[in-house]
Amino acid sequence: MPESPAADEPFPARARAVGRAAYDQPVLRRLMPVTSHFDLWFATGATGQRSATRVGPMIWPHDEGRYGVRDRGELLARFETPEEAVAFVLDVLPEGIGPTR
């Protein structure tokens, strides 16, 4: 398993680590990744120029030195590695999720 970035690394390095861990998952590669303020969440497709149909929780790569997973502001869990955070997101995605056509 790849080493997790240190908690004191800047946001961009930690955000890239989350992106790499998410990209390693085929289910998440079928979704549209959305980032804002270093958060990462996923959507099934865009419904307009600036809106998307969000699915699952988002990962914040610097939640008290860990990788926080939140759903609409509520903290669900914190993890030491980006891989653990991504695995949690995968576990809570609805069955059969995928991109809209």
MDTraj code that builds the backbone (N, CA, C; nanometers):
import mdtraj as md
import numpy as np

residues = "MET PRO GLU SER PRO ALA ALA ASP GLU PRO PHE PRO ALA ARG ALA ARG ALA VAL GLY ARG ALA ALA TYR ASP GLN PRO VAL LEU ARG ARG LEU MET PRO VAL THR SER HIS PHE ASP LEU TRP PHE ALA THR GLY ALA THR GLY GLN ARG SER ALA THR ARG VAL GLY PRO MET ILE TRP PRO HIS ASP GLU GLY ARG TYR GLY VAL ARG ASP ARG GLY GLU LEU LEU ALA ARG PHE GLU THR PRO GLU GLU ALA VAL ALA PHE VAL LEU ASP VAL LEU PRO GLU GLY ILE GLY PRO THR ARG".split()
xyz = np.array([
    [0.0855, -0.1173, 0.0000],
    [0.0000, 0.0000, 0.0000],
    [0.0898, 0.1232, 0.0000],
    [0.0554, 0.2257, -0.0820],
    [0.1377, 0.3456, -0.0850],
    [0.1339, 0.4191, 0.0474],
    [0.2422, 0.4868, 0.0767],
    [0.2486, 0.5633, 0.2000],
    [0.1560, 0.6833, 0.1922],
    [0.0925, 0.7143, 0.3017],
    [0.0069, 0.8309, 0.3098],
    [0.0934, 0.9547, 0.3304],
    [0.0544, 1.0690, 0.2716],
    [0.1294, 1.1909, 0.2977],
    [0.1215, 1.2267, 0.4452],
    [0.2241, 1.2901, 0.4956],
    [0.2255, 1.3325, 0.6356],
    [0.1158, 1.4358, 0.6592],
    [0.0655, 1.4382, 0.7811],
    [-0.0437, 1.5298, 0.8143],
    [-0.0039, 1.6753, 0.7958],
    [0.1254, 1.7055, 0.8054],
    [0.1677, 1.8450, 0.7930],
    [0.2011, 1.8838, 0.6491],
    [0.1823, 1.7934, 0.5535],
    [0.2030, 1.8293, 0.4128],
    [0.0951, 1.9269, 0.3707],
    [0.1252, 2.0111, 0.2739],
    [0.0246, 2.1078, 0.2296],
    [-0.0955, 2.0391, 0.1657],
    [-0.2081, 2.1111, 0.1675],
    [-0.3316, 2.0587, 0.1096],
    [-0.3137, 1.9996, -0.0297],
    [-0.2444, 2.0678, -0.1225],
    [-0.2387, 2.0130, -0.2586],
    [-0.1832, 1.8707, -0.2662],
    [-0.0801, 1.8395, -0.1900],
    [-0.0233, 1.7039, -0.1927],
    [-0.1236, 1.6030, -0.1382],
    [-0.1921, 1.6387, -0.0331],
    [-0.2913, 1.5486, 0.0263],
    [-0.4113, 1.5324, -0.0662],
    [-0.4518, 1.6401, -0.1311],
    [-0.5637, 1.6324, -0.2260],
    [-0.5271, 1.5429, -0.3444],
    [-0.4047, 1.5539, -0.3938],
    [-0.3612, 1.4664, -0.5038],
    [-0.3603, 1.3203, -0.4597],
    [-0.3219, 1.2939, -0.3358],
    [-0.3210, 1.1559, -0.2852],
    [-0.4627, 1.0983, -0.2833],
    [-0.5603, 1.1799, -0.2457],
    [-0.6999, 1.1350, -0.2465],
    [-0.7442, 1.1077, -0.3897],
    [-0.7091, 1.1963, -0.4806],
    [-0.7454, 1.1775, -0.6215],
    [-0.6865, 1.0506, -0.6796],
    [-0.5608, 1.0225, -0.6472],
    [-0.4969, 0.8992, -0.6964],
    [-0.5659, 0.7761, -0.6385],
    [-0.5963, 0.7797, -0.5090],
    [-0.6628, 0.6649, -0.4456],
    [-0.8018, 0.6430, -0.5056],
    [-0.8734, 0.7503, -0.5338],
    [-1.0065, 0.7379, -0.5939],
    [-0.9966, 0.6842, -0.7364],
    [-0.8985, 0.7315, -0.8114],
    [-0.8835, 0.6875, -0.9504],
    [-0.8513, 0.5383, -0.9587],
    [-0.7909, 0.4834, -0.8557],
    [-0.7594, 0.3400, -0.8542],
    [-0.8839, 0.2524, -0.8448],
    [-0.9995, 0.3120, -0.8175],
    [-1.1232, 0.2362, -0.8007],
    [-1.2099, 0.2472, -0.9267],
    [-1.2318, 0.1364, -0.9972],
    [-1.3099, 0.1406, -1.1217],
    [-1.4486, 0.2035, -1.1062],
    [-1.5166, 0.1793, -0.9956],
    [-1.6496, 0.2368, -0.9759],
    [-1.6413, 0.3888, -0.9739],
    [-1.5422, 0.4431, -0.9064],
    [-1.5296, 0.5883, -0.8979],
    [-1.4817, 0.6490, -1.0293],
    [-1.4077, 0.5740, -1.1082],
    [-1.3651, 0.6245, -1.2391],
    [-1.4837, 0.6433, -1.3329],
    [-1.5933, 0.5722, -1.3079],
    [-1.7134, 0.5868, -1.3918],
    [-1.7930, 0.7115, -1.3556],
    [-1.7620, 0.7706, -1.2414],
    [-1.8324, 0.8901, -1.1968],
    [-1.7519, 1.0152, -1.2315],
    [-1.8157, 1.1290, -1.2239],
    [-1.7481, 1.2559, -1.2489],
    [-1.6908, 1.3080, -1.1162],
    [-1.5581, 1.3227, -1.1075],
    [-1.5011, 1.3789, -0.9851],
    [-1.5237, 1.5299, -0.9814],
    [-1.5527, 1.5803, -0.8636],
    [-1.5745, 1.7231, -0.8452],
    [-1.4875, 1.7663, -0.7276],
    [-1.4136, 1.8738, -0.7459],
    [-1.3295, 1.9245, -0.6377],
    [-1.3610, 2.0707, -0.6122],
    [-1.3500, 2.1072, -0.4871],
    [-1.3665, 2.2456, -0.4464],
    [-1.3012, 2.2615, -0.3107],
    [-1.2128, 2.3567, -0.2975],
    [-1.1436, 2.3815, -0.1714],
    [-1.0748, 2.2552, -0.1192],
    [-1.0202, 2.1762, -0.2100],
    [-0.9478, 2.0522, -0.1818],
    [-1.0373, 1.9353, -0.1428],
    [-1.1687, 1.9562, -0.1356],
    [-1.2619, 1.8456, -0.1122],
    [-1.2761, 1.7665, -0.2416],
    [-1.3101, 1.6388, -0.2287],
    [-1.3385, 1.5559, -0.3460],
    [-1.4707, 1.4855, -0.3235],
    [-1.5592, 1.4992, -0.4208],
    [-1.6850, 1.4260, -0.4186],
    [-1.7166, 1.3842, -0.5602],
    [-1.8242, 1.3097, -0.5782],
    [-1.8531, 1.2501, -0.7080],
    [-1.9959, 1.2801, -0.7510],
    [-2.0156, 1.2796, -0.8822],
    [-2.1466, 1.3066, -0.9393],
    [-2.1727, 1.2087, -1.0531],
    [-2.3008, 1.1848, -1.0788],
    [-2.3367, 1.0970, -1.1903],
    [-2.3444, 1.1733, -1.3205],
    [-2.3560, 1.3030, -1.3137],
    [-2.3590, 1.3839, -1.4348],
    [-2.3983, 1.5256, -1.4039],
    [-2.3724, 1.6138, -1.4962],
    [-2.4050, 1.7546, -1.4784],
    [-2.5477, 1.7809, -1.5234],
    [-2.6194, 1.8633, -1.4476],
    [-2.7551, 1.9003, -1.4847],
    [-2.7603, 2.0432, -1.5368],
    [-2.6520, 2.1110, -1.5317],
    [-2.6437, 2.2486, -1.5788],
    [-2.4984, 2.2905, -1.5790],
    [-2.4743, 2.4149, -1.6130],
    [-2.3369, 2.4592, -1.6251],
    [-2.2597, 2.4481, -1.4938],
    [-2.3230, 2.4767, -1.3809],
    [-2.2504, 2.4746, -1.2546],
    [-2.3114, 2.3807, -1.1510],
    [-2.3966, 2.2891, -1.1920],
    [-2.4538, 2.1971, -1.0946],
    [-2.4356, 2.0541, -1.1423],
    [-2.4258, 1.9651, -1.0476],
    [-2.4084, 1.8237, -1.0777],
    [-2.4902, 1.7432, -0.9794],
    [-2.5280, 1.6223, -1.0192],
    [-2.6034, 1.5329, -0.9331],
    [-2.5048, 1.4580, -0.8451],
    [-2.4938, 1.5012, -0.7220],
    [-2.3958, 1.4465, -0.6290],
    [-2.4394, 1.3096, -0.5793],
    [-2.3397, 1.2197, -0.5623],
    [-2.3660, 1.0891, -0.5018],
    [-2.2599, 1.0621, -0.3958],
    [-2.3035, 1.0083, -0.2856],
    [-2.2103, 0.9709, -0.1801],
    [-2.1526, 1.0896, -0.1063],
    [-2.0735, 1.0595, -0.0046],
    [-2.0118, 1.1652, 0.0749],
    [-1.8878, 1.2228, 0.0066],
    [-1.8338, 1.3276, 0.0652],
    [-1.7126, 1.3892, 0.0128],
    [-1.5957, 1.3622, 0.1073],
    [-1.4773, 1.3714, 0.0507],
    [-1.3549, 1.3506, 0.1287],
    [-1.2841, 1.4841, 0.1423],
    [-1.2531, 1.5211, 0.2657],
    [-1.1759, 1.6413, 0.2927],
    [-1.0373, 1.5953, 0.3365],
    [-0.9330, 1.6256, 0.2611],
    [-0.8019, 1.5665, 0.2860],
    [-0.7225, 1.6261, 0.4008],
    [-0.7812, 1.7134, 0.4783],
    [-0.7043, 1.7701, 0.5899],
    [-0.7970, 1.7967, 0.7072],
    [-0.8579, 1.6916, 0.7581],
    [-0.9521, 1.7020, 0.8688],
    [-0.8782, 1.6620, 0.9963],
    [-0.8289, 1.7604, 1.0682],
    [-0.7494, 1.7379, 1.1897],
    [-0.6332, 1.6434, 1.1627],
    [-0.5648, 1.6642, 1.0491],
    [-0.4484, 1.5827, 1.0153],
    [-0.4831, 1.4490, 0.9541],
    [-0.6097, 1.4245, 0.9323],
    [-0.6541, 1.2981, 0.8741],
    [-0.7355, 1.3265, 0.7492],
    [-0.7946, 1.2220, 0.6959],
    [-0.8821, 1.2322, 0.5796],
    [-1.0251, 1.2159, 0.6283],
    [-1.0967, 1.3263, 0.6352],
    [-1.2340, 1.3233, 0.6838],
    [-1.3312, 1.2896, 0.5723],
    [-1.4345, 1.2166, 0.6070],
    [-1.5428, 1.1869, 0.5136],
    [-1.6680, 1.2491, 0.5727],
    [-1.7302, 1.3362, 0.4930],
    [-1.8472, 1.4101, 0.5403],
    [-1.9626, 1.3953, 0.4425],
    [-2.0817, 1.4000, 0.4984],
    [-2.2019, 1.3995, 0.4152],
    [-2.2851, 1.5201, 0.4552],
    [-2.2950, 1.6139, 0.3646],
    [-2.3692, 1.7378, 0.3862],
    [-2.3293, 1.8050, 0.5171],
    [-2.1982, 1.8119, 0.5419],
    [-2.1445, 1.8798, 0.6589],
    [-2.1260, 1.7916, 0.7811],
    [-2.1933, 1.6781, 0.7857],
    [-2.1826, 1.5890, 0.9018],
    [-2.0617, 1.4975, 0.8859],
    [-1.9750, 1.4963, 0.9874],
    [-1.8594, 1.4080, 0.9861],
    [-1.9047, 1.2642, 1.0047],
    [-1.8704, 1.1790, 0.9077],
    [-1.9042, 1.0366, 0.9171],
    [-1.7890, 0.9565, 0.9753],
    [-1.6662, 0.9929, 0.9361],
    [-1.5487, 0.9179, 0.9817],
    [-1.4218, 0.9943, 0.9458],
    [-1.3117, 0.9594, 1.0124],
    [-1.1785, 1.0099, 0.9788],
    [-1.0860, 0.8901, 0.9608],
    [-0.9947, 0.9036, 0.8656],
    [-0.9029, 0.7947, 0.8351],
    [-0.7608, 0.8465, 0.8257],
    [-0.6667, 0.7572, 0.8492],
    [-0.5250, 0.7920, 0.8431],
    [-0.4733, 0.7995, 0.6999],
    [-0.5327, 0.7234, 0.6087],
    [-0.4827, 0.7201, 0.4705],
    [-0.5938, 0.7559, 0.3728],
    [-0.5553, 0.8063, 0.2561],
    [-0.6569, 0.8352, 0.1556],
    [-0.7251, 0.7079, 0.1060],
    [-0.6526, 0.5983, 0.1013],
    [-0.7112, 0.4710, 0.0564],
    [-0.8242, 0.4264, 0.1487],
    [-0.8069, 0.4462, 0.2794],
    [-0.9119, 0.4095, 0.3742],
    [-1.0359, 0.4974, 0.3547],
    [-1.0152, 0.6263, 0.3313],
    [-1.1273, 0.7177, 0.3101],
    [-1.2035, 0.6804, 0.1829],
    [-1.1302, 0.6505, 0.0771],
    [-1.1940, 0.6106, -0.0488],
    [-1.2709, 0.4803, -0.0310],
    [-1.2141, 0.3844, 0.0407],
    [-1.2828, 0.2567, 0.0646],
    [-1.4152, 0.2801, 0.1383],
    [-1.4144, 0.3720, 0.2335],
    [-1.5375, 0.4038, 0.3065],
    [-1.6419, 0.4620, 0.2115],
    [-1.6010, 0.5563, 0.1263],
    [-1.6935, 0.6153, 0.0293],
    [-1.7526, 0.5070, -0.0598],
    [-1.6689, 0.4149, -0.1065],
    [-1.7183, 0.3049, -0.1900],
    [-1.8224, 0.2215, -0.1164],
    [-1.7988, 0.1961, 0.0116],
    [-1.8907, 0.1135, 0.0904],
    [-2.0288, 0.1764, 0.1068],
    [-2.0360, 0.3096, 0.1043],
    [-2.1648, 0.3740, 0.1291],
    [-2.2339, 0.4245, 0.0022],
    [-2.1735, 0.4036, -0.1146],
    [-2.2390, 0.4422, -0.2398],
    [-2.3613, 0.3546, -0.2637],
    [-2.4658, 0.4108, -0.3235],
    [-2.5827, 0.3293, -0.3565],
    [-2.5456, 0.2178, -0.4548],
    [-2.6162, 0.1047, -0.4477],
    [-2.5950, -0.0074, -0.5392],
    [-2.6112, 0.0365, -0.6833],
    [-2.5271, -0.0158, -0.7709],
    [-2.5415, 0.0064, -0.9132],
    [-2.5163, 0.1489, -0.9595],
    [-2.4473, 0.2258, -0.8777],
    [-2.4227, 0.3656, -0.9141],
    [-2.3302, 0.3729, -1.0356],
    [-2.3548, 0.4671, -1.1182],
    [-2.2726, 0.4874, -1.2366],
    [-2.3126, 0.6149, -1.3067],
    [-2.2453, 0.6487, -1.4116],
    [-2.2761, 0.7743, -1.4787],
    [-2.4116, 0.7711, -1.5484],
    [-2.4737, 0.8861, -1.5554],
    [-2.5998, 0.8964, -1.6294],
    [-2.5688, 0.9014, -1.7773],
    [-2.6614, 0.8631, -1.8568],
    [-2.6418, 0.8640, -2.0028],
    [-2.7326, 0.9654, -2.0657],
])
top = md.Topology()
chain = top.add_chain()
for i, resn in enumerate(residues, 1):
    res = top.add_residue(resn, chain, resSeq=i)
    for name in ("N", "CA", "C"):
        top.add_atom(name, md.element.get_by_symbol(name[0]), res)
traj = md.Trajectory(xyz[None], top)
